[in-house]
Amino acid sequence: MSGYDVSYFEHSLGPTCRDGEGMTDAYGCWVDSLHQIEALVKAGVKDIVLAVNYRPEVMVSVLKKTEEEFGINIHFSVETEPLGTAGPLALAREILGKDDSPFFVLNSDVTCIYPFEAFRDFHIAHKCEGSIMVTKVAEPSAYGVVVTKPGSTVIDRFVEKPVEFVGNRINAGIYIFNPSVLDRIQLQPTSIEKEVFPAIAADQQLHSFDLPGFWMDVGQPKDYLSGTCLYLSHLTSTHSPLLTDPKQNKWVYGGNVLVDPSAEIDPTAVIGPNVVIGPDAKIGRGVRLQRCVILSNATVRDHAWIANSIIGWNSNVGRWTRVENITVLGDDVTIKDELYVNGASVLPHKSISSSITEPRIVMCKFHSFNFLIDRDLSRALD
């Protein structure tokens, strides 16, 4: 579609991801980006820029398939130093400013229904420099609030964590800008929220668009699981054909189950509610899954029990193993048979051979002993 052929992603991977081994923040960012891409294509987007700060090559093979599937071009904008939330726009100036077409800017760690077509039309209609998608929250004092002029969508100001009620709309992390916004941004660390938005609002060139339906920040594993539940509930409410039909698949229990057609599910398994199973995953006999995500090529062996957890790509969960309490497995993790794993974050290519009874991060392996760092300490180190 002419006029909206560029989308820019602020691909915000957190500290755990940037260290080269981490993965916890990546789950929400990457998996939800695929939903964003699909919705953007429906809105006419042809070119996508991913802003990354570490090892883009690890995503190349997946992105090549995405390009082919959707008929789009995906480019990387790689930061050699942190540029904040606005600086990466200047880094991608050559693509974003190639013509006078407006472009989308998205945080990849939020989930919603992505009404990009309606958002695009809203931006065209008001003819100003920028538009921010906003969402209503019950407790605005925990956020920065977007305040509009009375009876208008024109943004008047932003109030950070207000003590007194000034409104209940917050920034949803999805924007549309005209290329002229690039003239406001230098190639240096810059905050789009604290430096760019107030300047555009002062010129009365910034509007707010109310996001319908659900919204959630999914940058952390527990939030990603909650966001997944919201998304699945949305699919159920809209009678989406993407969901697995319990009438045709007796192993679905409680609904809200989304399974890739290439996955192999033993008919004696019990799956649901709120479960996503990715391509080529294998689920064994008597397996019980609830409120969890099983990513592509993972194997869950006979009679394993998994709840409130994320099982990473190419990982293997042993027979009669119990995994729960926001356990997150990175790529190619193996959990041996008959173990209990409680709230562990296991980095890629590790093997777990003994139970983990308290929440821990499995960082590396030294001979036969797993080296563990508890979560409080790891946060301090970050």
C-alpha positions as CSV (number, residue, x, y, z in Angstrom):
1,M,0.0,0.0,0.0
2,S,1.5,3.3,-1.1
3,G,2.2,5.7,1.8
4,Y,2.7,3.0,4.5
5,D,5.4,0.8,3.2
6,V,7.8,1.0,6.1
7,S,7.5,-0.2,9.7
8,Y,10.1,0.3,12.3
9,F,10.5,-2.0,15.3
10,E,12.0,-0.9,18.5
11,H,13.2,-4.4,19.3
12,S,13.7,-3.9,23.0
13,L,15.6,-6.9,24.4
14,G,16.4,-6.6,28.1
15,P,19.7,-7.0,30.0
16,T,19.4,-10.7,30.3
17,C,19.3,-11.0,26.5
18,R,22.1,-8.6,25.8
19,D,24.7,-10.7,27.7
20,G,24.7,-13.3,24.8
21,E,23.3,-16.2,26.8
22,G,20.1,-14.9,28.1
23,M,16.6,-15.4,26.7
24,T,13.9,-14.5,29.2
25,D,13.0,-11.1,27.7
26,A,13.4,-12.5,24.2
27,Y,10.4,-14.7,24.4
28,G,7.9,-11.9,24.6
29,C,9.7,-9.7,22.2
30,W,10.3,-12.2,19.4
31,V,7.1,-14.3,19.5
32,D,4.9,-11.3,19.7
33,S,6.8,-9.6,16.9
34,L,5.5,-12.3,14.6
35,H,1.9,-11.3,15.5
36,Q,2.8,-7.7,14.9
37,I,4.3,-8.5,11.5
38,E,1.1,-10.3,10.4
39,A,-1.1,-7.4,11.4
40,L,1.3,-4.9,9.8
41,V,1.1,-6.7,6.5
42,K,-2.7,-6.5,6.6
43,A,-2.2,-2.7,7.0
44,G,-0.1,-2.6,3.8
45,V,3.4,-2.6,5.2
46,K,6.1,-3.9,2.8
47,D,9.3,-3.1,4.6
48,I,10.3,-3.7,8.2
49,V,13.3,-2.5,10.1
50,L,14.3,-4.4,13.3
51,A,16.3,-2.3,15.7
52,V,18.7,-4.7,17.5
53,N,21.8,-4.3,19.7
54,Y,23.3,-7.8,19.6
55,R,23.8,-10.7,17.2
56,P,21.2,-10.2,14.5
57,E,22.5,-13.2,12.7
58,V,20.8,-15.5,15.2
59,M,17.4,-14.4,13.8
60,V,18.3,-14.5,10.1
61,S,17.1,-18.0,9.2
62,V,13.7,-17.4,11.0
63,L,13.3,-14.0,9.4
64,K,14.1,-15.3,5.9
65,K,11.1,-17.6,6.2
66,T,9.0,-14.7,7.5
67,E,10.0,-12.6,4.5
68,E,8.9,-15.3,2.1
69,E,5.7,-16.1,4.0
70,F,4.5,-12.5,4.0
71,G,6.1,-11.1,0.9
72,I,8.0,-8.4,2.8
73,N,11.6,-7.1,3.2
74,I,13.2,-7.2,6.7
75,H,16.2,-5.0,7.5
76,F,18.4,-4.7,10.5
77,S,19.5,-1.5,12.3
78,V,22.2,-2.5,14.6
79,E,23.3,-0.3,17.5
80,T,27.0,-0.4,18.4
81,E,26.1,1.6,21.5
82,P,22.8,2.1,23.4
83,L,20.8,4.9,21.7
84,G,17.8,5.0,23.9
85,T,14.2,4.8,22.5
86,A,14.6,7.5,19.9
87,G,18.2,7.4,18.7
88,P,17.7,4.2,16.7
89,L,15.2,6.1,14.5
90,A,18.1,8.4,13.5
91,L,20.2,5.3,12.8
92,A,17.6,4.1,10.4
93,R,17.1,7.5,8.8
94,E,18.1,6.3,5.3
95,I,15.2,3.8,5.2
96,L,12.6,5.7,7.2
97,G,13.2,9.0,5.4
98,K,13.5,7.7,1.9
99,D,10.2,9.4,0.9
100,D,7.3,11.2,2.5
101,S,5.5,8.1,3.7
102,P,4.6,7.9,7.4
103,F,6.0,4.9,9.3
104,F,4.9,2.8,12.3
105,V,7.2,2.6,15.4
106,L,6.5,-0.3,17.7
107,N,7.8,-1.7,20.9
108,S,8.1,-5.4,20.3
109,D,7.3,-6.4,23.9
110,V,3.6,-5.4,24.0
111,T,0.6,-7.4,22.9
112,C,-2.8,-6.3,21.9
113,I,-5.2,-6.8,18.9
114,Y,-3.0,-4.5,16.8
115,P,-5.6,-2.4,15.0
116,F,-3.0,-0.9,12.6
117,E,-5.5,-0.2,9.7
118,A,-7.7,1.9,11.9
119,F,-4.6,3.6,13.5
120,R,-3.3,4.3,10.0
121,D,-6.6,5.9,8.9
122,F,-6.7,8.0,12.1
123,H,-3.3,9.4,11.4
124,I,-4.1,10.2,7.8
125,A,-7.2,12.1,8.9
126,H,-5.7,14.5,11.4
127,K,-2.7,15.4,9.2
128,C,-0.3,16.1,12.0
129,E,3.2,14.8,12.6
130,G,2.6,12.0,15.1
131,S,0.1,9.6,16.7
132,I,0.4,7.6,19.8
133,M,-1.7,4.6,20.6
134,V,-3.0,4.8,24.2
135,T,-4.7,2.3,26.5
136,K,-6.8,2.8,29.6
137,V,-5.6,1.4,33.0
138,A,-7.3,1.0,36.3
139,E,-4.3,2.4,38.3
140,P,-2.7,5.3,36.4
141,S,-0.5,6.4,39.2
142,A,1.9,3.6,38.4
143,Y,2.5,4.9,34.8
144,G,3.1,8.0,32.8
145,V,-0.3,9.4,31.8
146,V,-1.2,11.0,28.4
147,V,-3.3,14.1,28.9
148,T,-5.3,15.4,25.9
149,K,-6.9,18.8,25.4
150,P,-10.6,18.8,26.4
151,G,-12.8,17.3,23.8
152,S,-9.9,16.6,21.5
153,T,-7.4,13.9,20.6
154,V,-4.6,16.5,20.6
155,I,-2.1,15.7,23.3
156,D,-1.5,18.5,25.7
157,R,1.1,17.0,28.1
158,F,2.5,13.9,29.8
159,V,2.4,13.4,33.5
160,E,4.7,10.8,35.0
161,K,3.2,8.8,37.9
162,P,0.6,11.4,38.9
163,V,-0.3,11.8,42.6
164,E,-3.6,13.3,41.7
165,F,-5.9,11.9,39.0
166,V,-5.3,13.6,35.6
167,G,-6.5,10.8,33.4
168,N,-6.2,7.1,32.9
169,R,-4.7,6.7,29.4
170,I,-1.1,5.6,29.1
171,N,1.3,5.1,26.2
172,A,0.7,1.7,24.6
173,G,4.1,1.7,22.9
174,I,2.8,1.9,19.3
175,Y,3.2,5.1,17.1
176,I,2.9,6.5,13.6
177,F,5.2,9.4,12.5
178,N,5.7,11.5,9.5
179,P,9.3,11.5,8.3
180,S,9.7,15.1,9.5
181,V,10.0,13.7,13.1
182,L,13.5,12.6,12.1
183,D,14.6,16.2,12.0
184,R,14.0,16.3,15.8
185,I,16.3,13.3,16.5
186,Q,20.1,13.3,16.5
187,L,22.2,10.1,16.2
188,Q,22.9,10.0,20.0
189,P,21.2,8.5,23.1
190,T,17.7,10.0,23.1
191,S,14.5,9.2,24.9
192,I,11.4,9.3,22.6
193,E,9.1,9.6,25.7
194,K,11.0,12.4,27.6
195,E,12.6,14.4,24.8
196,V,10.7,13.9,21.5
197,F,7.1,13.5,22.5
198,P,7.0,16.7,24.6
199,A,8.5,18.7,21.8
200,I,5.9,17.5,19.3
201,A,3.1,18.0,21.8
202,A,4.3,21.6,22.4
203,D,3.8,22.2,18.7
204,Q,0.3,20.6,18.9
205,Q,1.3,18.0,16.4
206,L,0.7,14.9,18.4
207,H,-2.6,13.0,18.7
208,S,-3.8,10.0,20.8
209,F,-5.6,7.0,19.5
210,D,-7.6,4.9,21.9
211,L,-6.7,1.2,21.7
212,P,-9.7,-1.1,21.8
213,G,-9.5,-4.4,23.7
214,F,-6.7,-5.8,25.7
215,W,-3.1,-4.6,26.1
216,M,-0.1,-5.9,28.1
217,D,3.6,-5.4,28.3
218,V,5.1,-8.9,27.7
219,G,8.8,-8.2,28.2
220,Q,9.1,-10.5,31.2
221,P,8.2,-14.2,31.2
222,K,5.4,-14.0,33.8
223,D,3.9,-11.1,31.8
224,Y,4.4,-13.0,28.5
225,L,2.3,-15.9,29.9
226,S,-0.4,-13.5,31.1
227,G,-0.4,-11.7,27.7
228,T,-0.6,-15.1,25.9
229,C,-3.7,-15.8,28.0
230,L,-5.3,-12.5,27.0
231,Y,-4.5,-13.2,23.3
232,L,-6.0,-16.7,23.4
233,S,-9.1,-15.4,25.1
234,H,-9.4,-12.8,22.4
235,L,-9.2,-15.5,19.8
236,T,-11.9,-17.4,21.6
237,S,-14.2,-14.4,21.8
238,T,-13.8,-13.8,18.1
239,H,-14.3,-17.5,17.3
240,S,-10.9,-17.6,15.5
241,P,-10.2,-20.6,13.3
242,L,-6.6,-20.5,14.6
243,L,-7.7,-22.2,17.8
244,T,-7.6,-26.0,18.1
245,D,-11.1,-27.4,18.0
246,P,-11.9,-29.4,21.1
247,K,-14.7,-31.3,19.3
248,Q,-12.1,-32.7,16.9
249,N,-9.3,-33.1,19.4
250,K,-10.3,-34.8,22.6
251,W,-7.1,-33.9,24.3
252,V,-8.1,-30.2,24.5
253,Y,-9.3,-29.4,28.0
254,G,-10.8,-26.0,29.1
255,G,-10.2,-24.3,25.7
256,N,-7.9,-21.5,24.7
257,V,-5.5,-23.9,23.0
258,L,-3.4,-23.0,19.9
259,V,-1.4,-25.8,18.3
260,D,0.6,-25.6,15.1
261,P,-0.6,-28.2,12.6
262,S,2.9,-29.7,12.4
263,A,3.0,-30.5,16.1
264,E,2.6,-34.2,17.2
265,I,0.2,-34.7,20.1
266,D,-0.4,-38.1,21.7
267,P,-4.2,-38.6,22.1
268,T,-3.8,-39.5,25.8
269,A,-2.3,-36.0,26.6
270,V,-4.5,-33.4,28.4
271,I,-3.8,-29.9,27.1
272,G,-5.4,-26.6,28.3
273,P,-6.5,-24.2,29.2
274,N,-4.3,-21.4,27.8
275,V,-1.6,-23.4,26.0
276,V,0.4,-22.6,22.8
277,I,2.4,-25.4,21.0
278,G,4.7,-24.4,18.3
279,P,5.8,-26.0,15.0
280,D,7.2,-29.6,15.1
281,A,6.8,-29.9,18.8
282,K,6.2,-33.4,20.2
283,I,3.9,-34.1,23.2
284,G,4.0,-37.6,24.6
285,R,1.6,-40.0,26.3
286,G,-0.2,-38.8,29.4
287,V,1.4,-35.3,29.3
288,R,-0.5,-32.6,31.2
289,L,0.0,-29.0,30.0
290,Q,-1.7,-25.9,31.3
291,R,-1.0,-22.1,31.0
292,C,2.3,-22.7,29.2
293,V,4.0,-22.1,25.8
294,I,5.9,-24.9,24.1
295,L,8.1,-23.5,21.4
296,S,9.1,-25.1,18.1
297,N,10.9,-28.4,18.0
298,A,10.5,-29.0,21.7
299,T,9.7,-32.5,23.1
300,V,7.7,-33.2,26.2
301,R,8.0,-36.8,27.0
302,D,5.5,-39.2,28.5
303,H,3.6,-38.2,31.7
304,A,5.4,-34.9,32.2
305,W,3.4,-32.1,33.9
306,I,4.0,-28.5,32.8
307,A,2.2,-25.4,34.1
308,N,3.0,-21.6,34.0
309,S,6.2,-22.1,32.1
310,I,7.9,-21.5,28.7
311,I,9.7,-24.4,27.1
312,G,12.3,-23.2,24.6
313,W,13.1,-24.1,21.1
314,N,14.6,-27.6,20.7
315,S,14.3,-28.4,24.4
316,N,13.5,-31.8,25.9
317,V,11.5,-32.4,29.1
318,G,11.9,-35.8,30.5
319,R,9.4,-38.5,31.5
320,W,7.4,-38.0,34.7
321,T,9.0,-34.6,35.2
322,R,7.1,-31.7,36.8
323,V,7.9,-28.1,35.6
324,E,6.1,-25.1,37.1
325,N,6.1,-21.6,38.6
326,I,7.4,-19.5,35.7
327,T,10.1,-21.9,34.6
328,V,11.8,-20.7,31.4
329,L,14.0,-22.9,29.3
330,G,16.2,-21.5,26.6
331,D,17.1,-23.1,23.4
332,D,18.2,-26.7,23.5
333,V,17.8,-27.4,27.2
334,T,17.4,-31.0,28.4
335,I,15.7,-31.9,31.7
336,K,16.3,-35.5,32.7
337,D,13.5,-37.9,33.7
338,E,11.6,-37.8,37.0
339,L,12.7,-34.4,38.2
340,Y,11.0,-31.4,39.7
341,V,11.8,-27.9,38.3
342,N,10.4,-25.0,40.2
343,G,10.7,-21.4,38.8
344,A,14.1,-22.0,37.1
345,S,15.4,-19.8,34.3
346,V,17.7,-22.1,32.3
347,L,20.0,-20.6,29.7
348,P,20.5,-22.3,26.3
349,H,22.3,-25.6,25.8
350,K,22.2,-26.7,29.4
351,S,21.3,-30.1,30.9
352,I,19.4,-30.4,34.2
353,S,20.1,-33.7,35.9
354,S,18.8,-32.9,39.5
355,S,15.7,-31.3,40.8
356,I,15.5,-27.5,41.3
357,T,13.2,-26.9,44.2
358,E,13.6,-23.1,44.6
359,P,13.6,-20.5,41.8
360,R,17.1,-20.1,40.3
361,I,18.9,-19.1,37.2
362,V,21.0,-21.9,35.7
363,M,24.0,-20.0,34.3
364,C,26.5,-22.7,33.4
365,K,27.7,-26.2,34.2
366,F,31.0,-27.0,36.0
367,H,31.8,-30.7,35.7
368,S,28.7,-32.4,37.3
369,F,27.5,-29.5,39.3
370,N,25.1,-26.8,38.1
371,F,26.2,-23.3,39.0
372,L,23.1,-21.5,40.2
373,I,22.5,-17.8,40.9
374,D,19.3,-16.9,42.7
375,R,17.1,-14.3,41.0
376,D,17.7,-11.5,43.5
377,L,21.4,-11.7,43.0
378,S,21.1,-11.8,39.2
379,R,19.0,-8.7,39.2
380,A,21.7,-6.9,41.3
381,L,24.3,-8.1,38.8
382,D,22.2,-6.7,35.9
